[in-house]
Amino acid sequence: MLKEFELGHEAIDYIRGQLSHGVSLSNLLLDLPLEKGRVTTILPAEVSIETVTQFEDGFWTEGFEENFDKRLYMADLSSTYLRDTKISSLRYAIFENSAERPTYPWLITRKAQFFTNDEHSDVYHFVTSKNNEIENITNAIRNAITAWLFTGILTEMVDGPDLVCGQAMDAGIMRTLAENTAYLFIGAYDGEGLLTWTRPGL
């Protein structure tokens, strides 16, 4: 049986540490009001609160990964966010790929949808409200996820250009995407689990 745990300052410290290991977008996300938001995780109900806060350790609980698919969890939340038709802004699910560079051939051969920063050094897989199918989101997550570091956001732009595959985004757009983050996903528990930060008011 799985349970949602609400976390405290230990989770905020862990999130800040993980973001500090990321690239451009992660560094901008450090400016979010993290302490004012809500951080949750989903884990086996029987684990102790002491175990819950050991964010760098795996659980190895039998059946956990079969019962909780973090990719599908993120994809479901992302799809709901992207499909919100009550707003006029451009909404995105963005997943930072800290291990790749825009020149890597597989990004072309696998037709991965990504944009880069103005220094052409980073890779960000993304899905828009126009192509928000679950399969597209899970593919973006799969392309970005690593065992040791994972960062994803759900965000929006009220004014500004739409994200285009292969395009370089300038520093202003990158900052806007970071500042407008509604949900932040951070890999945890040795790649087995996930922390989700939610902006206050949502």
C-alpha positions as CSV (number, residue, x, y, z in Angstrom):
1,M,0.0,0.0,0.0
2,L,1.3,3.4,-0.9
3,K,1.0,6.7,1.0
4,E,1.6,10.4,0.3
5,F,4.0,11.9,2.8
6,E,4.2,15.7,3.3
7,L,7.8,16.7,4.0
8,G,9.5,19.6,5.8
9,H,12.7,21.5,5.8
10,E,14.9,18.4,5.2
11,A,13.2,18.1,1.8
12,I,13.8,21.7,0.9
13,D,17.5,21.3,1.8
14,Y,17.7,18.2,-0.4
15,I,16.0,20.0,-3.3
16,R,18.4,22.9,-3.1
17,G,21.3,20.5,-3.1
18,Q,20.1,18.7,-6.1
19,L,19.4,21.9,-8.0
20,S,22.9,23.1,-7.3
21,H,24.2,20.0,-9.2
22,G,22.1,20.8,-12.3
23,V,22.7,23.1,-15.2
24,S,21.2,26.5,-16.2
25,L,17.5,25.9,-15.4
26,S,18.2,24.2,-12.1
27,N,20.4,27.1,-11.0
28,L,17.5,29.5,-11.8
29,L,15.1,27.4,-9.9
30,L,17.1,28.0,-6.7
31,D,15.5,31.4,-6.7
32,L,12.0,30.0,-6.2
33,P,10.2,30.5,-2.8
34,L,10.8,26.8,-2.0
35,E,10.2,27.2,1.7
36,K,6.7,28.6,1.0
37,G,5.6,25.7,-1.1
38,R,4.5,22.1,-0.3
39,V,6.8,19.1,-0.8
40,T,5.3,15.6,-1.0
41,T,6.5,12.1,-1.9
42,I,4.7,8.8,-2.5
43,L,6.2,5.7,-0.7
44,P,5.2,2.5,0.9
45,A,2.9,3.3,3.8
46,E,4.9,1.2,6.3
47,V,8.1,3.2,6.0
48,S,9.1,5.3,9.0
49,I,9.4,9.1,8.9
50,E,13.1,8.7,9.6
51,T,13.4,6.5,6.5
52,V,11.3,9.0,4.4
53,T,13.9,11.8,5.0
54,Q,16.8,9.6,3.8
55,F,16.4,11.1,0.3
56,E,19.6,9.7,-1.1
57,D,19.0,6.1,-0.1
58,G,17.0,3.5,-2.0
59,F,14.2,1.6,-0.4
60,W,14.5,-1.8,-2.0
61,T,10.9,-2.5,-0.8
62,E,9.5,-5.4,-2.7
63,G,7.0,-4.4,-5.2
64,F,7.4,-0.6,-4.7
65,E,8.5,0.2,-8.2
66,E,5.8,-2.1,-9.6
67,N,3.2,-0.3,-7.6
68,F,4.5,3.3,-8.1
69,D,5.6,4.3,-11.6
70,K,7.2,7.7,-11.1
71,R,7.2,8.4,-14.8
72,L,3.5,7.8,-15.1
73,Y,2.8,9.8,-12.0
74,M,4.7,12.8,-13.5
75,A,3.0,12.3,-16.9
76,D,-0.5,12.2,-15.4
77,L,0.1,15.4,-13.4
78,S,1.8,17.1,-16.4
79,S,-1.1,16.2,-18.7
80,T,-3.7,17.6,-16.3
81,Y,-1.7,20.8,-16.0
82,L,-1.1,21.2,-19.7
83,R,-4.7,20.6,-20.6
84,D,-6.1,23.3,-18.4
85,T,-8.1,25.4,-20.9
86,K,-9.1,28.0,-18.4
87,I,-5.9,29.9,-19.0
88,S,-4.6,31.7,-22.1
89,S,-0.9,31.3,-21.3
90,L,1.5,28.8,-23.0
91,R,2.0,25.8,-20.7
92,Y,5.0,23.4,-20.7
93,A,6.4,20.4,-19.1
94,I,10.2,20.7,-19.1
95,F,12.7,18.1,-18.1
96,E,16.4,19.0,-17.7
97,N,18.9,16.5,-19.3
98,S,22.1,17.3,-17.3
99,A,24.0,14.4,-19.0
100,E,23.6,15.4,-22.7
101,R,24.7,18.2,-25.0
102,P,22.8,19.5,-28.1
103,T,25.4,18.1,-30.5
104,Y,24.8,14.5,-29.4
105,P,23.7,12.5,-32.5
106,W,21.1,10.4,-30.6
107,L,19.0,13.5,-30.1
108,I,18.5,13.7,-33.8
109,T,18.2,9.9,-34.5
110,R,15.6,9.5,-31.8
111,K,13.8,12.7,-32.9
112,A,13.8,13.9,-29.3
113,Q,12.0,17.2,-28.8
114,F,14.3,19.6,-27.0
115,F,15.5,23.2,-26.7
116,T,18.8,24.5,-25.5
117,N,20.0,27.6,-23.7
118,D,21.7,30.6,-25.4
119,E,25.1,29.1,-24.8
120,H,24.1,25.9,-26.6
121,S,25.4,23.8,-23.7
122,D,22.2,22.4,-22.2
123,V,19.4,20.1,-23.3
124,Y,15.8,20.4,-22.1
125,H,13.2,17.9,-23.2
126,F,9.7,19.5,-23.3
127,V,6.0,18.9,-24.1
128,T,3.5,21.7,-24.8
129,S,-0.2,22.0,-24.3
130,K,-0.5,21.3,-28.0
131,N,1.0,17.8,-27.8
132,N,0.2,16.8,-24.3
133,E,-0.5,13.1,-24.8
134,I,0.8,10.8,-22.0
135,E,3.1,9.0,-24.4
136,N,4.8,12.2,-25.4
137,I,5.3,13.2,-21.8
138,T,6.7,9.8,-20.7
139,N,9.1,9.8,-23.7
140,A,10.4,13.3,-22.6
141,I,10.9,12.0,-19.1
142,R,12.6,8.9,-20.3
143,N,15.0,10.9,-22.4
144,A,15.9,13.2,-19.5
145,I,16.0,10.9,-16.5
146,T,19.2,9.6,-14.9
147,A,19.7,7.5,-11.8
148,W,21.6,10.2,-10.0
149,L,20.0,13.5,-11.0
150,F,16.6,14.5,-12.3
151,T,14.8,17.8,-12.5
152,G,11.5,18.6,-14.2
153,I,9.0,21.5,-14.0
154,L,5.5,22.4,-15.1
155,T,5.5,26.1,-16.0
156,E,3.9,28.7,-18.3
157,M,4.6,31.9,-20.2
158,V,1.9,34.5,-20.5
159,D,3.8,36.6,-23.0
160,G,6.6,35.3,-25.1
161,P,7.5,33.0,-28.0
162,D,6.4,29.4,-28.1
163,L,9.2,26.9,-27.5
164,V,10.4,25.3,-30.7
165,C,12.4,22.1,-31.0
166,G,16.1,22.7,-31.5
167,Q,15.8,26.4,-30.7
168,A,18.1,28.3,-28.3
169,M,16.3,30.2,-25.6
170,D,17.8,33.4,-24.2
171,A,18.5,34.1,-20.6
172,G,15.3,36.1,-20.2
173,I,13.0,33.3,-21.4
174,M,14.9,30.8,-19.2
175,R,14.4,32.9,-16.2
176,T,10.7,33.4,-17.0
177,L,10.2,29.7,-17.3
178,A,11.9,29.1,-13.9
179,E,10.0,31.9,-12.1
180,N,6.6,30.7,-13.3
181,T,7.2,27.1,-12.1
182,A,4.0,25.7,-10.6
183,Y,5.3,22.2,-9.9
184,L,8.9,21.0,-9.5
185,F,9.9,17.3,-9.7
186,I,13.2,16.2,-8.1
187,G,14.6,12.6,-8.3
188,A,15.2,10.9,-4.9
189,Y,15.8,7.6,-3.2
190,D,18.6,6.5,-5.5
191,G,16.4,6.9,-8.5
192,E,13.5,4.9,-7.1
193,G,11.3,7.8,-6.1
194,L,10.5,11.4,-6.5
195,L,9.8,14.6,-4.5
196,T,7.2,17.0,-5.8
197,W,7.2,20.7,-4.9
198,T,4.0,22.6,-5.4
199,R,3.9,26.4,-5.5
200,P,1.8,27.9,-2.7
201,G,-1.8,28.6,-3.6
202,L,-2.2,25.6,-6.0
